[in-house]
Amino acid sequence: MTFANQDWGCDEPTSKRIVDRFLDAGGNFIDTADGYSAGLSEEITGRAIADKRQSVVLATKVFAPMGSGPNDRGLSRKHILDAVDASLARLGTDYIDLYQVHGFDDQTPIDETLQALDDCVRSGRVRYIGCSNHFAWQLMKAIALSTELGVARYDCVQPNYSLVTRAIEREMLPLCIDQGVGVIPYSPLAGGVLTGKVRAGEAPPQGSRAAVNPFGGNFYTEERKLAIAAVVVEVAESIGATPSAVALSWCANQPGITSPIFGARTEAQLEDNLAAAELTLNDEANARLEEASALELEYPADILAMFRRMARGELPRR
């Protein structure tokens, strides 16, 4: 997502160096989307991996507007078949390892979307399919329809997940574990909130995403997020690691997580993020992070928790 982004991203030469270093370090999964910088990210990615294509698991997405016309967006059969060919051309490849729908299209029947994606798989243009930014019920409905229709199913989901955004733990993660769906969360550093560079009462670094705040509102000033980020910094200092490595390691080692996806704007950021692969948090560090970021129980989880406590004799039976 950082490639070709003029506000808080990096240019093509830097992108190429980041990809080369990532692959040399043993990484093999690269995720982009047609909507990132209006297709420029795909073009840069394709050129960066051109001589290493067979060793890369290449993922991209479809859904975002790519033009002003009514058929230039969404998950209709027409747009998917047009978009996959356009992505293949920009990426300079004849197949996409993982083709993901970037959101849920409530204007298109799910069976139309699934059958179009299945055609992409059967034609060899796509190897596997996945989804992103879905509710758990939407994913489960798609899985059930795939079985009923006899077509390719979503093999993975790409949700927003980090120490400050743990909502998928309520339903999405348990569903994916139950159904054998891979989970490749994006924004494990919460858009830079968890890097230690964003602090209460201080201006964010120039050129950073926080300085631009593409999300709007109080994304980088929300009190709860900054409080969690402060604990991440404390944990990092106590174990001799960086905040980014701590936050990424926590995310990567949560139950049901296949691999978090991170974006780097500089080679230094990449090295910082790569350190997470060698970091295993101890019980004390995990406990501090859990205490700072745990979700509150909501219905029906709160009622079920009450029944479990009653069964253990911790509460009187009513």
Residue pairs with C-beta under 8 A, 6 or more apart in sequence:
1 9
1 32
1 33
1 36
1 41
1 263
2 8
2 9
2 10
2 15
2 263
2 264
2 265
3 9
3 10
3 12
3 15
3 32
3 36
3 37
3 40
3 41
3 44
3 45
4 10
4 11
4 12
4 15
4 36
4 37
4 40
4 41
4 43
4 44
5 36
5 37
5 41
6 37
7 212
7 214
8 207
8 208
8 209
8 211
8 212
8 214
8 265
9 37
9 265
10 18
10 264
10 265
10 266
12 44
12 47
14 265
14 266
14 267
15 44
15 45
15 48
16 44
16 47
16 48
17 267
18 264
18 266
18 267
18 270
19 30
19 45
19 48
19 49
20 48
21 267
21 270
21 271
22 30
22 270
22 274
23 49
23 52
23 55
23 56
25 274
25 277
26 277
27 274
28 55
28 56
28 57
29 56
29 57
29 59
29 184
29 259
29 261
30 45
30 49
30 56
30 57
30 58
30 59
31 59
31 60
31 98
31 158
31 184
31 186
31 261
32 41
32 42
32 45
32 59
32 60
32 61
33 41
33 42
33 60
33 61
33 64
33 100
33 102
34 42
34 60
34 61
34 62
34 64
34 66
34 83
34 86
34 87
34 90
35 61
35 63
35 64
35 65
35 66
35 102
36 42
38 66
39 66
39 86
39 90
42 60
42 87
42 90
42 91
43 90
43 91
45 58
45 91
46 90
46 91
46 92
46 93
47 92
49 56
49 58
50 92
53 93
56 97
57 97
57 98
58 91
58 93
58 96
58 97
58 98
59 96
59 97
59 98
59 99
59 100
59 130
60 87
60 91
60 96
60 98
60 99
60 100
61 99
61 100
61 101
61 102
61 132
62 75
62 79
62 80
62 83
62 84
62 87
62 99
62 100
62 101
62 102
63 73
63 74
63 75
63 101
63 102
63 103
63 105
64 73
64 102
64 103
65 72
65 73
66 72
66 73
66 83
66 86
67 73
71 78
71 79
71 82
72 79
73 79
74 105
74 107
74 108
75 101
75 105
75 108
75 112
75 113
75 116
76 105
76 107
76 108
76 112
76 113
76 116
77 112
77 113
77 115
77 116
80 113
80 116
80 117
80 120
81 116
81 119
81 120
84 96
84 99
84 120
84 125
84 126
85 125
87 96
87 99
88 94
88 95
88 96
88 125
94 124
94 125
95 124
95 125
95 126
95 127
96 125
96 126
96 127
97 127
97 128
98 126
98 127
98 128
98 129
98 130
98 155
98 156
99 117
99 120
99 126
99 128
99 129
99 130
100 129
100 130
100 131
100 132
100 156
100 158
101 113
101 117
101 129
101 130
101 131
101 132
102 132
102 133
103 132
103 133
103 134
104 131
104 133
104 134
104 135
104 138
105 113
110 138
110 141
110 142
110 145
111 145
111 149
114 142
114 145
114 146
114 149
114 151
114 152
114 153
115 149
115 151
117 126
117 129
117 151
117 152
118 149
118 151
118 152
120 126
120 129
121 127
121 128
121 129
121 152
128 152
128 155
128 156
129 152
129 153
129 154
129 155
130 154
130 155
130 156
130 157
130 158
130 182
130 184
131 138
131 139
131 142
131 154
131 157
131 158
132 157
132 158
132 159
132 186
133 158
133 159
133 160
134 142
134 157
134 159
134 172
135 171
135 172
136 171
136 172
136 175
139 154
139 157
139 172
139 175
139 176
139 181
140 175
140 179
142 153
142 154
143 153
143 154
143 179
143 181
146 152
146 153
146 154
147 153
154 181
155 181
155 182
156 181
156 182
156 183
156 184
156 258
157 172
157 176
157 181
157 182
157 183
157 184
158 183
158 184
158 185
158 186
158 261
159 168
159 172
159 183
159 185
159 186
160 168
160 185
160 186
160 187
161 168
161 183
161 185
161 186
161 187
161 188
161 251
161 254
161 257
161 260
162 185
162 187
162 188
162 189
162 190
162 193
162 194
162 247
162 251
163 190
163 194
163 228
163 232
163 247
163 250
163 251
163 289
163 292
163 293
164 190
164 193
164 194
164 224
164 225
164 228
164 229
164 293
165 187
165 190
166 293
166 294
166 295
167 295
168 183
168 185
169 295
170 295
170 298
170 301
172 183
173 183
173 254
173 255
173 256
173 257
174 256
175 181
176 182
176 183
176 256
177 255
177 256
182 258
183 256
183 257
183 258
184 258
184 259
184 260
184 261
185 251
185 257
185 260
185 261
186 260
186 261
188 194
188 247
188 248
188 251
188 252
188 260
188 261
188 262
189 195
189 244
189 247
189 248
189 262
189 273
190 225
190 229
190 247
191 209
191 210
191 215
191 219
191 220
192 198
192 204
192 208
192 209
192 210
192 220
193 210
193 219
193 220
193 225
193 226
193 229
194 228
194 229
194 232
194 243
194 244
194 247
195 243
195 244
195 247
195 272
196 229
196 232
196 233
196 236
196 242
196 243
196 244
197 204
197 205
197 208
197 210
198 204
198 210
198 220
198 226
198 229
199 226
199 229
199 230
200 221
200 223
200 226
200 230
203 211
204 210
204 211
204 220
205 211
207 265
208 265
209 265
210 220
213 219
213 220
219 225
227 292
228 292
228 293
229 243
231 288
231 289
231 292
231 293
232 243
232 246
232 247
232 289
233 243
234 288
235 246
235 281
235 285
235 288
235 289
236 242
236 243
236 245
236 246
238 285
239 246
239 281
239 282
239 285
241 249
241 275
241 279
242 272
242 275
244 269
244 272
244 273
244 275
244 276
245 272
245 273
245 275
245 276
245 279
246 276
246 279
246 281
246 285
246 289
247 276
248 260
248 262
248 273
248 276
248 279
249 276
249 279
249 280
249 281
250 281
250 286
250 289
251 257
251 260
252 259
252 260
252 276
252 277
253 280
253 281
262 273
264 270
264 273
281 289
297 305
306 315
309 315
310 316
310 317
310 318
